[in-house]
Amino acid sequence: MSFLKRLFGFGGGDAAQTPAAPATVREAEYNGFRILAEPYKEGSQYQLAGRIVKDVNGEAREHRFVRADRFASLDEAAEFALQKGRKIIDERGEWVFD
């Protein structure tokens, strides 16, 4: 019965199966924004993920992004997350927070 509960999302599950919040692996400043590379382990690879942060009128604004790209190493995933963050800033600028 517990298998069926977990399958359909009704089981409590254990804490070991709950993914931890991504940790910042690398950080970079770019055009007044901070880019935080936060790739996370997905199976045997690392999923590209990160945040773009900027203080606007004393308030920290944040945009999270996750992409389908996966990498064999944590360093490679972090480097591509920084590149993706720069690209997002170039394309959207301040509109990234809307």
C-alpha positions in Angstrom: 0.0 0.0 0.0 2.8 2.5 0.8 4.1 2.0 -2.8 0.8 3.2 -4.2 0.7 6.1 -1.8 4.2 7.2 -2.9 3.3 6.6 -6.5 0.3 9.0 -6.4 1.9 11.5 -4.0 0.0 10.6 -0.8 2.9 9.1 1.1 4.9 11.1 3.5 8.2 9.9 2.0 11.4 10.2 4.0 13.6 13.3 4.2 16.4 11.5 2.3 14.3 11.5 -0.8 13.5 15.3 -0.6 16.0 17.3 -2.7 18.0 19.9 -0.9 17.8 23.5 -1.9 20.5 24.2 -4.5 23.7 25.7 -3.2 25.5 28.6 -4.9 28.5 27.1 -6.6 29.8 30.3 -8.4 28.9 33.9 -8.4 29.6 36.8 -10.9 28.7 40.5 -11.2 27.4 41.5 -14.6 26.0 44.9 -15.7 24.9 45.7 -12.1 23.3 42.3 -11.6 24.6 39.3 -9.6 24.4 35.9 -11.2 24.4 32.9 -8.8 25.1 29.5 -10.5 23.2 26.9 -8.6 23.3 23.6 -10.6 21.8 20.6 -8.8 22.3 16.9 -9.1 19.8 15.1 -11.3 20.6 11.4 -11.5 24.2 11.1 -12.4 24.4 14.6 -14.0 24.0 18.3 -13.0 21.0 20.4 -14.1 21.7 23.9 -15.2 20.1 26.4 -12.7 20.7 29.7 -11.2 19.4 33.1 -10.0 19.8 36.6 -11.1 19.7 39.2 -8.3 19.7 42.9 -8.2 18.9 45.5 -5.5 16.2 47.8 -6.7 15.3 50.7 -4.4 16.7 48.9 -1.4 14.8 45.7 -2.2 16.5 42.6 -3.5 14.8 41.4 -6.7 15.3 37.9 -7.9 14.8 35.8 -11.0 15.3 32.0 -10.9 16.0 30.0 -14.0 16.3 26.3 -14.7 17.2 25.0 -18.2 17.0 21.5 -19.6 20.8 21.3 -20.2 22.6 18.7 -18.1 26.3 18.3 -17.6 28.7 15.6 -16.3 30.6 17.9 -14.0 29.4 20.5 -11.4 32.0 23.0 -12.6 30.8 22.8 -16.2 27.2 23.2 -15.2 28.1 26.2 -13.0 30.1 27.9 -15.9 27.2 27.4 -18.3 24.7 28.8 -15.7 26.8 32.0 -15.5 26.8 32.2 -19.3 23.1 31.7 -19.4 22.6 34.3 -16.8 24.6 36.9 -18.8 22.5 36.0 -21.9 19.2 36.5 -20.0 20.4 39.9 -18.7 21.5 40.9 -22.2 18.1 39.9 -23.7 15.8 41.2 -21.0 17.7 43.7 -18.8 15.5 45.1 -16.0 12.5 43.3 -17.5 13.8 40.0 -16.1 12.0 40.8 -12.9 8.5 41.3 -14.5 
